[in-house]
């Protein structure tokens, strides 16, 4: 049986929009535990649930070492720029390109 935190993580990841890339810390905070990014990563690496896990990366943009080719393909199909195993830019979320003010 999943813990309350795991249930909240599942919902938080399921709610991510196409092209929205966030960090493990971001998703842990959305699930009510900003102090638990590693627990979020561990859960996502093991879950068999159908959630868009590929939209969650390290805060630096680096992709976790498991399933890099699949995660890269999934992200690119959503318009995310991935080079060298790292998210450089995404349409939404933490890696969204900031517009310059005039």
C-alpha angles and dihedrals in degrees: 000000000000120000121241089256092052091049090051091047090052091052093045093052092043089056094056111116124230108280093016110128121186137169128254087251091053093051092045089052091050087053091053100259111093088167094061112070092133091053089051091051092047092050093048092049091056105033120111091197119119100248129135094259091161090074092068121080140154116292089253090059093252116142117237112255097249116085098356095158093050093044091048092051093047093049094046090051086060094052097263117145109230122176130163092004092302135105108241099175138357133189090238140013134029095341098047112135111254116231116233116238118229 
